């Protein structure tokens, strides 16, 4: 399983993300760049240029026509995936961090960080059929949800767009009512911040990642912790395989201490756990700094990792991965 090493960033990666078909990959990082790659050969298809600060998160529409990005330059932007053109810019007084299209892509949720006298917030906007129409009318904000004191790191729409799930720096996961703006449910899942939260394919459960060295599989409705995966180093990102009972986690020793650490001792490899038995059965080495983001392709045939050193590694599984009886390994 030889990976493609994608070198399009000069600073640490923040997120790696596949589109719904799995033929495109989007990467964003602290160098303000958003890059688009072909997944079959690792060739760069283009980039989305315009942000002036760190780009924290991105999201792609189901038809791969639009991209939404949230950045530290106090803006979130809608882009055309076909041309790379900026269609619309949401301007804030605070840095933007998490962003997510609703199911159907008629709305977008964007979180902003606490800044000066502002607390963290989740802002929900309607998206016009042609986003360029909003250049005349301005952003159509539906509601602002006043968040916790800490930053909101990830957002997900659930329950037919009636509710939002958020993960935050205080280790909490919350369920928000989009109509009333109230918190319906919350759970303290981690002792430290939740750095990543990814949904399963069917939306019944999600996985979290935290520097407290644990990753947890959680029921979407009850917030009950179903499984826990432990590491010897902080975990920055975790993903759920769409085809097997496998979980992928990435992380490593804190970036501030990396220069004094051998790659093997820093736990910089991507690690595979059995989802049910919580046992590590494989790992993929290659990065020489902490992995900040991991993702499975929608068809489960490949995975990607993005790290602190600025490299993205795209792996396509070998044939024996699909023929092995993993429950007996």
C-alpha positions in Angstrom: 0.0 0.0 0.0 2.2 2.8 -1.3 0.6 6.2 -0.7 0.6 9.3 -2.8 2.3 12.2 -1.0 0.4 15.4 -1.8 2.6 18.5 -1.3 0.5 21.6 -1.7 0.8 23.2 1.8 3.6 25.0 3.5 2.1 24.9 7.0 0.2 22.4 9.1 -3.0 20.8 7.8 -6.3 21.4 9.5 -8.7 19.2 7.6 -8.8 16.7 4.8 -12.2 16.0 3.2 -13.6 13.8 0.4 -16.6 14.7 -1.8 -19.6 12.5 -1.9 -18.4 10.5 -4.9 -14.9 10.1 -3.5 -13.2 11.3 -6.7 -12.1 14.6 -5.2 -10.2 15.6 -2.1 -10.1 19.0 -0.4 -7.4 20.0 2.0 -7.0 23.2 4.0 -4.4 24.4 6.5 -2.8 27.2 8.4 -1.1 28.6 5.2 -4.6 30.0 4.1 -4.6 27.6 1.1 -7.5 25.4 0.1 -6.4 22.7 -2.4 -8.4 20.4 -4.6 -6.9 17.0 -5.7 -7.9 14.0 -7.9 -8.0 10.9 -5.7 -7.2 8.3 -8.3 -3.7 9.7 -9.0 -3.0 12.4 -6.4 -2.8 15.2 -9.0 -3.8 18.7 -7.9 -6.9 19.8 -9.7 -6.8 23.4 -8.5 -7.0 25.7 -5.5 -9.4 28.2 -3.9 -7.5 31.4 -3.3 -8.7 34.4 -1.3 -8.5 33.7 2.5 -6.0 35.8 4.4 -5.8 33.6 7.5 -5.8 30.0 8.7 -8.6 28.0 7.1 -10.0 25.7 9.8 -12.7 23.7 8.1 -14.4 23.1 4.8 -17.6 21.4 3.5 -18.7 20.2 0.1 -22.2 20.0 -1.4 -23.5 16.6 -2.3 -23.3 17.4 -6.0 -19.8 18.7 -5.7 -20.7 22.1 -7.1 -20.0 24.3 -4.1 -17.5 24.5 -1.3 -17.9 26.3 2.0 -14.9 27.3 4.1 -14.4 28.9 7.5 -11.3 30.8 8.3 -9.4 32.9 10.9 -9.7 36.0 8.8 -13.2 36.5 10.2 -15.0 35.2 7.1 -16.6 32.2 5.6 -16.8 31.8 1.9 -18.8 30.0 -0.7 -16.8 28.8 -3.7 -17.6 27.3 -7.1 -16.0 23.8 -7.2 -15.9 23.9 -11.0 -14.1 27.3 -11.5 -12.6 28.1 -8.1 -14.5 31.4 -8.1 -15.6 32.9 -4.8 -19.4 33.1 -5.0 -20.2 34.8 -1.7 -18.4 36.0 1.5 -19.9 35.9 5.0 -18.2 38.6 7.1 -18.0 38.4 10.9 -16.4 40.4 13.7 -14.8 37.2 15.1 -12.8 34.3 13.6 -14.9 31.6 11.9 -14.0 28.0 12.7 -16.6 25.2 11.9 -18.9 25.1 8.9 -21.5 22.7 7.6 -24.1 22.5 4.8 -27.5 21.3 5.9 -29.0 18.2 4.2 -30.2 19.5 0.8 -27.7 22.4 1.0 -30.3 25.1 1.4 -28.8 26.3 4.7 -25.3 26.6 6.2 -24.2 26.7 9.8 -21.0 28.5 10.7 -19.4 28.8 14.1 -17.5 31.9 15.3 -14.9 32.0 18.1 -15.1 34.0 21.3 -13.3 37.2 20.7 -13.1 40.4 22.8 -16.5 40.7 24.3 -18.2 38.2 22.0 -18.9 34.6 23.1 -18.8 31.7 20.7 -21.8 31.4 18.4 -23.4 29.3 15.7 -24.9 31.3 12.8 -27.4 29.7 10.5 -27.9 31.2 7.0 -30.3 30.4 4.1 -28.4 29.9 0.8 -30.0 31.3 -2.4 -30.4 29.0 -5.3 -27.8 31.1 -7.1 -25.4 32.3 -4.3 -24.4 35.3 -6.4 -27.9 36.7 -5.9 -26.9 37.3 -2.2 -24.3 39.8 -3.4 -27.3 42.2 -3.9 -29.5 41.1 -1.0 -26.9 40.3 1.6 -26.7 37.2 3.8 -30.0 35.8 4.9 -29.3 34.9 8.6 -32.0 32.7 10.1 -30.8 32.5 13.7 -27.7 33.0 15.9 -27.2 30.3 18.6 -25.2 31.6 21.5 -22.5 29.1 22.3 -20.4 28.1 25.3 -17.3 30.0 26.5 -14.9 27.8 24.5 -14.5 27.5 20.8 -16.9 25.3 18.8 -14.7 22.9 16.8 -17.2 20.9 14.7 -20.8 21.0 13.5 -23.2 18.4 12.1 -26.9 18.7 11.0 -29.1 15.9 12.4 -32.8 15.0 12.7 -33.8 16.2 9.2 -32.1 19.6 9.7 -34.1 20.3 12.9 -31.1 20.1 15.2 -27.4 20.8 15.1 -24.7 18.8 17.0 -21.6 20.8 18.1 -18.4 19.8 19.7 -16.3 22.3 21.6 -13.2 23.1 23.5 -14.8 22.3 26.9 -15.1 18.6 25.9 -18.9 18.8 25.6 -21.2 17.7 22.7 -24.4 19.6 22.5 -27.7 19.3 20.5 -29.2 22.6 19.5 -32.7 23.3 18.3 -32.3 25.4 15.1 -35.7 27.0 15.5 -35.5 28.2 19.1 -31.7 28.4 19.5 -31.9 26.4 22.8 -29.6 23.6 23.9 -31.7 20.4 24.1 -29.1 18.0 25.3 -25.4 18.0 26.3 -22.8 15.5 27.5 -19.3 15.8 28.9 -17.5 13.3 26.7 -13.8 14.4 27.2 -11.6 16.0 29.8 -9.9 18.2 27.2 -11.1 19.7 24.0 -12.8 17.7 21.2 -10.6 18.4 18.2 -12.6 16.3 15.7 -16.1 14.8 15.4 -17.2 12.7 12.4 -20.5 11.0 11.6 -21.1 7.4 10.6 -22.6 6.9 7.1 -26.1 6.3 8.5 -25.9 9.1 11.1 -26.8 6.8 14.0 -23.5 7.3 15.8 -20.4 9.6 15.6 -16.8 9.5 16.7 -14.8 12.1 18.6 -11.1 12.7 19.0 -9.4 14.5 21.9 -5.9 15.4 23.3 -7.0 13.5 26.4 -5.7 10.4 24.5 -9.1 8.9 23.9 -11.5 8.6 20.9 -15.1 7.7 21.6 -17.9 6.2 19.6 -21.2 7.9 20.6 -24.9 7.3 20.0 -26.3 10.3 18.1 -29.7 10.3 20.0 -28.7 9.5 23.6 -25.1 10.6 23.6 -24.2 7.3 25.2 -20.6 6.3 24.8 -20.7 3.0 23.0 -16.9 2.3 22.6 -13.7 4.0 23.7 -10.3 3.8 21.8 -7.2 4.6 23.8 -3.8 5.9 22.6 -0.5 6.6 24.2 -0.5 10.1 22.6 -3.0 12.9 22.0 -5.6 12.1 19.3 -6.4 14.9 16.9 -8.8 13.2 14.4 -10.8 10.0 14.0 -13.0 8.5 11.2 -15.4 5.6 10.8 -15.0 3.2 7.9 -18.2 3.1 5.7 -17.8 -0.6 4.8 -16.1 -2.4 7.7 -16.2 -2.2 11.5 -13.0 -0.2 11.4 -12.0 3.1 13.0 -9.1 5.2 11.9 -7.4 7.6 14.4 -4.5 10.0 13.9 -2.5 12.2 16.3 0.8 12.1 18.0 2.9 13.9 20.6 2.1 17.5 21.0 3.5 19.6 18.1 5.5 21.8 20.5 7.7 18.8 21.6 8.1 17.2 18.2 11.7 18.4 17.5 13.0 16.3 20.4 11.1 13.1 19.4 11.9 10.2 17.1 9.1 9.5 14.7 8.4 6.1 16.2 8.3 7.4 19.7 5.9 10.3 18.8 3.1 8.0 17.6 2.8 9.8 14.3 1.3 6.8 12.5 -2.4 6.5 11.4 -3.8 3.7 13.5 -6.6 1.2 12.8 -8.9 -0.1 15.5 -11.7 -2.7 15.3 -14.8 -0.7 16.0 -16.4 -3.3 18.2 -13.5 -4.9 19.9 -11.5 -1.7 20.4 -8.2 -3.4 19.5 -5.5 -1.9 17.3 -4.8 -4.2 14.3 -2.8 -2.1 11.9 -1.0 1.2 11.4 0.3 3.3 8.5 3.6 5.2 9.0 5.1 7.9 7.0 4.4 11.2 8.7 7.1 12.8 10.8 4.8 15.1 12.9 1.4 14.8 14.5 -1.5 13.9 12.2 -4.1 16.6 12.4 -6.9 15.1 10.2 -7.9 11.7 8.8 -10.8 10.7 6.5 -12.1 7.5 4.8 -13.3 7.8 1.2 -17.1 7.3 0.9 -16.6 3.9 -0.7 -14.1 2.8 1.9 -11.4 1.9 -0.6 -8.9 4.6 0.5 -8.1 6.9 3.3 -6.2 10.1 3.7 -4.1 11.8 6.5 -3.0 15.4 6.8 -0.2 16.3 9.3 1.6 19.1 11.0 4.5 19.0 8.6 2.2 20.1 5.7 2.1 16.8 3.9 -1.0 14.9 2.9 -0.8 11.1 2.4 -3.4 9.4 0.2 -3.6 5.6 0.6 -5.5 3.2 -1.6 -6.1 -0.2 0.2 -4.6 -3.3 -1.3 -6.9 -6.1 -2.5 -6.3 -8.3 0.5 -7.9 -5.6 2.8 -11.2 -6.5 1.2 -10.9 -10.3 1.4 -9.6 -10.6 5.0 -12.1 -11.7 7.6 -11.3 -9.0 10.1 -13.4 -10.4 12.9 -11.0 -13.3 13.1 -7.7 -11.3 13.0 
